Amino acid sequence: MDRQRYNSGAEWEDIAGYCRAVKVGKTIEVSGTTSVRDGLVIGKKDLYIQSKTILTIIEDAIVNLGGTIEDVVRTRMYITDMSQWKHAARAHGEVFSKIKPATTMVEVSSLIDPDMMIEIEATAIVG
């Protein structure tokens, strides 16, 4: 089985033994992604900014494995405060309004850092 990996350099990748994304065949699975760049949470207390940042990180991972954002067929959003869901939905809609992947949005009690408000996963099928 041909497996390609993309590592984003996040500190947790080596600690937890995972990579940002894995491509097997035509399928790319992107790990749960938070709004972190260079070890800092981007968009503290702003769910929309965090969501937009995450979707950019996800797109970078997919592109690095030979896909495009248009190849996304599924996303999963884990939000710490469902009362703010519209902010995440707006960011998601700006990226996926024409693609319309299957999606799930659920509330979770917390993420690894209290400043993180959302974590997003994605699946893409290339070609």
C-alpha positions, 0 to 999 in steps of 0.5 A, a space after each residue: 500500500 502506497 502511503 504518503 505523509 504530510 507533517 506540518 511541524 506541530 509539536 504534537 505530531 511527534 509527541 502523539 505519533 501522528 502526522 497532519 495528513 495521510 494519503 493512501 491511494 486517492 484518499 487524503 485524511 487530514 487529522 484534527 486541526 486547530 488554529 495554531 501556527 508557530 506554537 501560538 493559537 491564532 484568533 483567541 476568543 474568535 471562532 470565525 478566525 480560528 475556523 478560517 485559519 484551520 481551513 487554510 491549514 487543512 487546504 495546505 495539507 491537502 495541496 501538499 499531498 497532491 489534492 485541492 480543497 475541491 477534493 474534500 468530501 467530508 469535514 468534522 467540526 468539534 466546537 467547545 461552545 455550540 451557541 457560537 456555531 454560526 461563526 464556524 458555519 460562516 467560515 466553512 460556508 465561505 470555503 465549501 459553499 460550492 463543494 458542499 461536502 458531508 459534514 458533522 458539527 458537535 460540541 465537545 467539553 474542551 480541546 487540548 488548549 483552553 484558547 482553542 475553540 474548534 478542531 476540524 478534520 477533513 477527508 478528500 478524494 483526489 481525482 
